[in-house]
Amino acid sequence: MRELTILRESQSPGHDAAALALGALGWILADRARADRLLALTGLTPDALRSGLGDPGVLGAVLDFLASHEPDLLAAAEELGIEPAALMAARERL
């Protein structure tokens, strides 16, 4: 008897708003000064950030942070291999 496998198209992280926000957060946290600025401008604490990784409000704040400083938005998008507009569209979907 032959086994059949159902192949499903996997959702690209490039189209998943939460995945994009998490990727952007990783990029932000890779630089201490940028991470400190995120915390200062959003009012988030490290604990709130950690516990809010699945919260659309927290992930939206991460993308808002990037939107407020175009050089960071452009650099994050380049690092993630996407267009800056994709990050802003992800913000709208959150």
Phi and psi in radians as a Rosetta constraint file:
Dihedral C 1 N 2 CA 2 C 2 CIRCULARHARMONIC -1.576 0.35
Dihedral N 2 CA 2 C 2 N 3 CIRCULARHARMONIC 2.359 0.35
Dihedral C 2 N 3 CA 3 C 3 CIRCULARHARMONIC -1.476 0.35
Dihedral N 3 CA 3 C 3 N 4 CIRCULARHARMONIC 2.456 0.35
Dihedral C 3 N 4 CA 4 C 4 CIRCULARHARMONIC -1.887 0.35
Dihedral N 4 CA 4 C 4 N 5 CIRCULARHARMONIC 2.462 0.35
Dihedral C 4 N 5 CA 5 C 5 CIRCULARHARMONIC -2.060 0.35
Dihedral N 5 CA 5 C 5 N 6 CIRCULARHARMONIC 2.298 0.35
Dihedral C 5 N 6 CA 6 C 6 CIRCULARHARMONIC -1.617 0.35
Dihedral N 6 CA 6 C 6 N 7 CIRCULARHARMONIC 2.071 0.35
Dihedral C 6 N 7 CA 7 C 7 CIRCULARHARMONIC -1.620 0.35
Dihedral N 7 CA 7 C 7 N 8 CIRCULARHARMONIC 2.306 0.35
Dihedral C 7 N 8 CA 8 C 8 CIRCULARHARMONIC -2.033 0.35
Dihedral N 8 CA 8 C 8 N 9 CIRCULARHARMONIC 2.460 0.35
Dihedral C 8 N 9 CA 9 C 9 CIRCULARHARMONIC -1.235 0.35
Dihedral N 9 CA 9 C 9 N 10 CIRCULARHARMONIC 2.155 0.35
Dihedral C 9 N 10 CA 10 C 10 CIRCULARHARMONIC -1.341 0.35
Dihedral N 10 CA 10 C 10 N 11 CIRCULARHARMONIC 2.545 0.35
Dihedral C 10 N 11 CA 11 C 11 CIRCULARHARMONIC -1.327 0.35
Dihedral N 11 CA 11 C 11 N 12 CIRCULARHARMONIC 2.200 0.35
Dihedral C 11 N 12 CA 12 C 12 CIRCULARHARMONIC -1.219 0.35
Dihedral N 12 CA 12 C 12 N 13 CIRCULARHARMONIC 2.326 0.35
Dihedral C 12 N 13 CA 13 C 13 CIRCULARHARMONIC -1.026 0.35
Dihedral N 13 CA 13 C 13 N 14 CIRCULARHARMONIC -0.406 0.35
Dihedral C 13 N 14 CA 14 C 14 CIRCULARHARMONIC -1.154 0.35
Dihedral N 14 CA 14 C 14 N 15 CIRCULARHARMONIC -0.323 0.35
Dihedral C 14 N 15 CA 15 C 15 CIRCULARHARMONIC -1.878 0.35
Dihedral N 15 CA 15 C 15 N 16 CIRCULARHARMONIC -0.072 0.35
Dihedral C 15 N 16 CA 16 C 16 CIRCULARHARMONIC -1.642 0.35
Dihedral N 16 CA 16 C 16 N 17 CIRCULARHARMONIC 2.031 0.35
Dihedral C 16 N 17 CA 17 C 17 CIRCULARHARMONIC -1.038 0.35
Dihedral N 17 CA 17 C 17 N 18 CIRCULARHARMONIC -0.782 0.35
Dihedral C 17 N 18 CA 18 C 18 CIRCULARHARMONIC -1.129 0.35
Dihedral N 18 CA 18 C 18 N 19 CIRCULARHARMONIC -0.715 0.35
Dihedral C 18 N 19 CA 19 C 19 CIRCULARHARMONIC -1.123 0.35
Dihedral N 19 CA 19 C 19 N 20 CIRCULARHARMONIC -0.695 0.35
Dihedral C 19 N 20 CA 20 C 20 CIRCULARHARMONIC -1.116 0.35
Dihedral N 20 CA 20 C 20 N 21 CIRCULARHARMONIC -0.752 0.35
Dihedral C 20 N 21 CA 21 C 21 CIRCULARHARMONIC -1.118 0.35
Dihedral N 21 CA 21 C 21 N 22 CIRCULARHARMONIC -0.694 0.35
Dihedral C 21 N 22 CA 22 C 22 CIRCULARHARMONIC -1.171 0.35
Dihedral N 22 CA 22 C 22 N 23 CIRCULARHARMONIC -0.666 0.35
Dihedral C 22 N 23 CA 23 C 23 CIRCULARHARMONIC -1.106 0.35
Dihedral N 23 CA 23 C 23 N 24 CIRCULARHARMONIC -0.732 0.35
Dihedral C 23 N 24 CA 24 C 24 CIRCULARHARMONIC -1.123 0.35
Dihedral N 24 CA 24 C 24 N 25 CIRCULARHARMONIC -0.700 0.35
Dihedral C 24 N 25 CA 25 C 25 CIRCULARHARMONIC -1.097 0.35
Dihedral N 25 CA 25 C 25 N 26 CIRCULARHARMONIC -0.731 0.35
Dihedral C 25 N 26 CA 26 C 26 CIRCULARHARMONIC -1.031 0.35
Dihedral N 26 CA 26 C 26 N 27 CIRCULARHARMONIC -0.728 0.35
Dihedral C 26 N 27 CA 27 C 27 CIRCULARHARMONIC -1.112 0.35
Dihedral N 27 CA 27 C 27 N 28 CIRCULARHARMONIC -0.756 0.35
Dihedral C 27 N 28 CA 28 C 28 CIRCULARHARMONIC -1.068 0.35
Dihedral N 28 CA 28 C 28 N 29 CIRCULARHARMONIC -0.826 0.35
Dihedral C 28 N 29 CA 29 C 29 CIRCULARHARMONIC -1.258 0.35
Dihedral N 29 CA 29 C 29 N 30 CIRCULARHARMONIC -0.226 0.35
Dihedral C 29 N 30 CA 30 C 30 CIRCULARHARMONIC -1.229 0.35
Dihedral N 30 CA 30 C 30 N 31 CIRCULARHARMONIC -0.248 0.35
Dihedral C 30 N 31 CA 31 C 31 CIRCULARHARMONIC -2.140 0.35
Dihedral N 31 CA 31 C 31 N 32 CIRCULARHARMONIC 2.078 0.35
Dihedral C 31 N 32 CA 32 C 32 CIRCULARHARMONIC -1.005 0.35
Dihedral N 32 CA 32 C 32 N 33 CIRCULARHARMONIC -0.778 0.35
Dihedral C 32 N 33 CA 33 C 33 CIRCULARHARMONIC -1.122 0.35
Dihedral N 33 CA 33 C 33 N 34 CIRCULARHARMONIC -0.708 0.35
Dihedral C 33 N 34 CA 34 C 34 CIRCULARHARMONIC -1.176 0.35
Dihedral N 34 CA 34 C 34 N 35 CIRCULARHARMONIC -0.706 0.35
Dihedral C 34 N 35 CA 35 C 35 CIRCULARHARMONIC -1.109 0.35
Dihedral N 35 CA 35 C 35 N 36 CIRCULARHARMONIC -0.751 0.35
Dihedral C 35 N 36 CA 36 C 36 CIRCULARHARMONIC -1.091 0.35
Dihedral N 36 CA 36 C 36 N 37 CIRCULARHARMONIC -0.689 0.35
Dihedral C 36 N 37 CA 37 C 37 CIRCULARHARMONIC -1.153 0.35
Dihedral N 37 CA 37 C 37 N 38 CIRCULARHARMONIC -0.690 0.35
Dihedral C 37 N 38 CA 38 C 38 CIRCULARHARMONIC -0.993 0.35
Dihedral N 38 CA 38 C 38 N 39 CIRCULARHARMONIC -0.860 0.35
Dihedral C 38 N 39 CA 39 C 39 CIRCULARHARMONIC -1.118 0.35
Dihedral N 39 CA 39 C 39 N 40 CIRCULARHARMONIC -0.739 0.35
Dihedral C 39 N 40 CA 40 C 40 CIRCULARHARMONIC -1.148 0.35
Dihedral N 40 CA 40 C 40 N 41 CIRCULARHARMONIC -0.741 0.35
Dihedral C 40 N 41 CA 41 C 41 CIRCULARHARMONIC -1.412 0.35
Dihedral N 41 CA 41 C 41 N 42 CIRCULARHARMONIC -0.510 0.35
Dihedral C 41 N 42 CA 42 C 42 CIRCULARHARMONIC -1.589 0.35
Dihedral N 42 CA 42 C 42 N 43 CIRCULARHARMONIC -0.333 0.35
Dihedral C 42 N 43 CA 43 C 43 CIRCULARHARMONIC 1.397 0.35
Dihedral N 43 CA 43 C 43 N 44 CIRCULARHARMONIC 0.048 0.35
Dihedral C 43 N 44 CA 44 C 44 CIRCULARHARMONIC -1.309 0.35
Dihedral N 44 CA 44 C 44 N 45 CIRCULARHARMONIC 2.597 0.35
Dihedral C 44 N 45 CA 45 C 45 CIRCULARHARMONIC -1.759 0.35
Dihedral N 45 CA 45 C 45 N 46 CIRCULARHARMONIC 2.828 0.35
Dihedral C 45 N 46 CA 46 C 46 CIRCULARHARMONIC -0.966 0.35
Dihedral N 46 CA 46 C 46 N 47 CIRCULARHARMONIC -0.698 0.35
Dihedral C 46 N 47 CA 47 C 47 CIRCULARHARMONIC -1.145 0.35
Dihedral N 47 CA 47 C 47 N 48 CIRCULARHARMONIC -0.733 0.35
Dihedral C 47 N 48 CA 48 C 48 CIRCULARHARMONIC -1.141 0.35
Dihedral N 48 CA 48 C 48 N 49 CIRCULARHARMONIC -0.649 0.35
Dihedral C 48 N 49 CA 49 C 49 CIRCULARHARMONIC -1.135 0.35
Dihedral N 49 CA 49 C 49 N 50 CIRCULARHARMONIC -0.823 0.35
Dihedral C 49 N 50 CA 50 C 50 CIRCULARHARMONIC -1.072 0.35
Dihedral N 50 CA 50 C 50 N 51 CIRCULARHARMONIC -0.789 0.35
Dihedral C 50 N 51 CA 51 C 51 CIRCULARHARMONIC -1.330 0.35
Dihedral N 51 CA 51 C 51 N 52 CIRCULARHARMONIC -0.263 0.35
Dihedral C 51 N 52 CA 52 C 52 CIRCULARHARMONIC -1.774 0.35
Dihedral N 52 CA 52 C 52 N 53 CIRCULARHARMONIC 0.276 0.35
Dihedral C 52 N 53 CA 53 C 53 CIRCULARHARMONIC -1.063 0.35
Dihedral N 53 CA 53 C 53 N 54 CIRCULARHARMONIC -0.403 0.35
Dihedral C 53 N 54 CA 54 C 54 CIRCULARHARMONIC -1.781 0.35
Dihedral N 54 CA 54 C 54 N 55 CIRCULARHARMONIC 0.064 0.35
Dihedral C 54 N 55 CA 55 C 55 CIRCULARHARMONIC -1.593 0.35
Dihedral N 55 CA 55 C 55 N 56 CIRCULARHARMONIC 2.102 0.35
Dihedral C 55 N 56 CA 56 C 56 CIRCULARHARMONIC -1.003 0.35
Dihedral N 56 CA 56 C 56 N 57 CIRCULARHARMONIC -0.536 0.35
Dihedral C 56 N 57 CA 57 C 57 CIRCULARHARMONIC -1.158 0.35
Dihedral N 57 CA 57 C 57 N 58 CIRCULARHARMONIC -0.736 0.35
Dihedral C 57 N 58 CA 58 C 58 CIRCULARHARMONIC -1.206 0.35
Dihedral N 58 CA 58 C 58 N 59 CIRCULARHARMONIC -0.777 0.35
Dihedral C 58 N 59 CA 59 C 59 CIRCULARHARMONIC -1.129 0.35
Dihedral N 59 CA 59 C 59 N 60 CIRCULARHARMONIC -0.624 0.35
Dihedral C 59 N 60 CA 60 C 60 CIRCULARHARMONIC -1.130 0.35
Dihedral N 60 CA 60 C 60 N 61 CIRCULARHARMONIC -0.654 0.35
Dihedral C 60 N 61 CA 61 C 61 CIRCULARHARMONIC -1.108 0.35
Dihedral N 61 CA 61 C 61 N 62 CIRCULARHARMONIC -0.613 0.35
Dihedral C 61 N 62 CA 62 C 62 CIRCULARHARMONIC -1.100 0.35
Dihedral N 62 CA 62 C 62 N 63 CIRCULARHARMONIC -0.807 0.35
Dihedral C 62 N 63 CA 63 C 63 CIRCULARHARMONIC -1.234 0.35
Dihedral N 63 CA 63 C 63 N 64 CIRCULARHARMONIC -0.587 0.35
Dihedral C 63 N 64 CA 64 C 64 CIRCULARHARMONIC -1.089 0.35
Dihedral N 64 CA 64 C 64 N 65 CIRCULARHARMONIC -0.694 0.35
Dihedral C 64 N 65 CA 65 C 65 CIRCULARHARMONIC -1.003 0.35
Dihedral N 65 CA 65 C 65 N 66 CIRCULARHARMONIC -0.801 0.35
Dihedral C 65 N 66 CA 66 C 66 CIRCULARHARMONIC -1.156 0.35
Dihedral N 66 CA 66 C 66 N 67 CIRCULARHARMONIC -0.687 0.35
Dihedral C 66 N 67 CA 67 C 67 CIRCULARHARMONIC -1.121 0.35
Dihedral N 67 CA 67 C 67 N 68 CIRCULARHARMONIC -0.466 0.35
Dihedral C 67 N 68 CA 68 C 68 CIRCULARHARMONIC -1.414 0.35
Dihedral N 68 CA 68 C 68 N 69 CIRCULARHARMONIC -0.133 0.35
Dihedral C 68 N 69 CA 69 C 69 CIRCULARHARMONIC -2.447 0.35
Dihedral N 69 CA 69 C 69 N 70 CIRCULARHARMONIC 1.661 0.35
Dihedral C 69 N 70 CA 70 C 70 CIRCULARHARMONIC -0.943 0.35
Dihedral N 70 CA 70 C 70 N 71 CIRCULARHARMONIC -0.708 0.35
Dihedral C 70 N 71 CA 71 C 71 CIRCULARHARMONIC -1.017 0.35
Dihedral N 71 CA 71 C 71 N 72 CIRCULARHARMONIC -0.681 0.35
Dihedral C 71 N 72 CA 72 C 72 CIRCULARHARMONIC -1.195 0.35
Dihedral N 72 CA 72 C 72 N 73 CIRCULARHARMONIC -0.711 0.35
Dihedral C 72 N 73 CA 73 C 73 CIRCULARHARMONIC -1.019 0.35
Dihedral N 73 CA 73 C 73 N 74 CIRCULARHARMONIC -0.834 0.35
Dihedral C 73 N 74 CA 74 C 74 CIRCULARHARMONIC -1.126 0.35
Dihedral N 74 CA 74 C 74 N 75 CIRCULARHARMONIC -0.749 0.35
Dihedral C 74 N 75 CA 75 C 75 CIRCULARHARMONIC -1.176 0.35
Dihedral N 75 CA 75 C 75 N 76 CIRCULARHARMONIC -0.719 0.35
Dihedral C 75 N 76 CA 76 C 76 CIRCULARHARMONIC -1.118 0.35
Dihedral N 76 CA 76 C 76 N 77 CIRCULARHARMONIC -0.771 0.35
Dihedral C 76 N 77 CA 77 C 77 CIRCULARHARMONIC -1.071 0.35
Dihedral N 77 CA 77 C 77 N 78 CIRCULARHARMONIC -0.748 0.35
Dihedral C 77 N 78 CA 78 C 78 CIRCULARHARMONIC -1.084 0.35
Dihedral N 78 CA 78 C 78 N 79 CIRCULARHARMONIC -0.788 0.35
Dihedral C 78 N 79 CA 79 C 79 CIRCULARHARMONIC -1.071 0.35
Dihedral N 79 CA 79 C 79 N 80 CIRCULARHARMONIC -0.656 0.35
Dihedral C 79 N 80 CA 80 C 80 CIRCULARHARMONIC -1.458 0.35
Dihedral N 80 CA 80 C 80 N 81 CIRCULARHARMONIC -0.133 0.35
Dihedral C 80 N 81 CA 81 C 81 CIRCULARHARMONIC 1.279 0.35
Dihedral N 81 CA 81 C 81 N 82 CIRCULARHARMONIC 0.562 0.35
Dihedral C 81 N 82 CA 82 C 82 CIRCULARHARMONIC -2.316 0.35
Dihedral N 82 CA 82 C 82 N 83 CIRCULARHARMONIC 2.998 0.35
Dihedral C 82 N 83 CA 83 C 83 CIRCULARHARMONIC -1.424 0.35
Dihedral N 83 CA 83 C 83 N 84 CIRCULARHARMONIC 2.566 0.35
Dihedral C 83 N 84 CA 84 C 84 CIRCULARHARMONIC -0.970 0.35
Dihedral N 84 CA 84 C 84 N 85 CIRCULARHARMONIC -0.596 0.35
Dihedral C 84 N 85 CA 85 C 85 CIRCULARHARMONIC -1.077 0.35
Dihedral N 85 CA 85 C 85 N 86 CIRCULARHARMONIC -0.500 0.35
Dihedral C 85 N 86 CA 86 C 86 CIRCULARHARMONIC -1.159 0.35
Dihedral N 86 CA 86 C 86 N 87 CIRCULARHARMONIC -0.642 0.35
Dihedral C 86 N 87 CA 87 C 87 CIRCULARHARMONIC -1.177 0.35
Dihedral N 87 CA 87 C 87 N 88 CIRCULARHARMONIC -0.681 0.35
Dihedral C 87 N 88 CA 88 C 88 CIRCULARHARMONIC -1.251 0.35
Dihedral N 88 CA 88 C 88 N 89 CIRCULARHARMONIC -0.586 0.35
Dihedral C 88 N 89 CA 89 C 89 CIRCULARHARMONIC -1.176 0.35
Dihedral N 89 CA 89 C 89 N 90 CIRCULARHARMONIC -0.645 0.35
Dihedral C 89 N 90 CA 90 C 90 CIRCULARHARMONIC -1.089 0.35
Dihedral N 90 CA 90 C 90 N 91 CIRCULARHARMONIC -0.665 0.35
Dihedral C 90 N 91 CA 91 C 91 CIRCULARHARMONIC -1.053 0.35
Dihedral N 91 CA 91 C 91 N 92 CIRCULARHARMONIC -0.733 0.35
Dihedral C 91 N 92 CA 92 C 92 CIRCULARHARMONIC -1.150 0.35
Dihedral N 92 CA 92 C 92 N 93 CIRCULARHARMONIC -0.590 0.35
Dihedral C 92 N 93 CA 93 C 93 CIRCULARHARMONIC -1.335 0.35
Dihedral N 93 CA 93 C 93 N 94 CIRCULARHARMONIC -0.357 0.35
